[in-house]
Amino acid sequence: MLPTPDTSHVPYQRVYEPAEDSFLLLDTLSSPSETAFLSSRFASPSPSSSPSPAPLVLEVGPGSGVVIAFLTAHASTIFGSTHVLTTAIDVSPFACAATNLTVSKAVSENASTSGFWTSATQGDLVSPFRPGSVDVLVFNPPYVPTPDLPAPPPTGLQALKEKTTFEEDSHLLELTYAGGRDGMETTDRLIEALPEVLSERGVAYILLCAQNKPEEVKGRIRAMGGEGKWKAETVGTSGKQAGWEKLQIVRVWR
């Protein structure tokens, strides 16, 4: 079992704490079936082959950074190569700062197996990224159904500051879980962006809960761009739990 990155430095009063959904992503992405799939797509070519560019791995909404740190630190096992670039994007400056530190610590502890970390960028979903630039996208979205979607961080929370109020911390945490109608308003925006942001060899891993209606979601993805162009399959699940919190990881690729 690959070690989980240390997140003891993360201010959990305003940054999402690793939970069952985070660990399901770690387990799924390091499973034999997914490491075989990713290695077959992104492992370094043989010396006689033409060199291919290092894959860009992006986590959207990294929170504590535990998932992207895990992927970076264990790149050689998960992708079959350390020739991997990793990055992340989050609307919260506190999550970006936490992620940068989490990844830096994980890389320093696993130098021989790590890919190349760039940095966490503050922004909305994939808006800063060029079309076709992302090879692996990982998204643990705000998936809880709520009456409304919270507003983006106000001006006062768009940069790091030493002290925050209880209300500001509560708003930042609400952004990490509140998904609006069916818990899918933010996830639907990300899915709509996949055809443009993913490269031809690109793959996305998206976490869903039962109330997100995952079978319907997978059906909509498979219908994108014409029948048979996109594939969507469940590759990880939290098990046969009762209630809406049953989780699954859906792999999306061409």
Secondary structure, DSSP 8 states (H G I E B T S, - for coil): -------TTS-TTTS----HHHHHHHHHHTSHHHHHHHHHHHS---TTS------EEEEES-TTSHHHHHHHHTHHHHTSSS--EEEEEES-HHHHHHHHHHHHHHHHHSTTT--EEEEEEESSTTTTS-TT-EEEEEE----B--SS------GGGSS--S---HHHHHHHHHHHHB--GGG-HHHHHHHHHHHHHEEEEEEEEEEEEGGG-HHHHHHHHHTTTSTTS-EEEEEEE--S-SSTT-EEEEEEE-
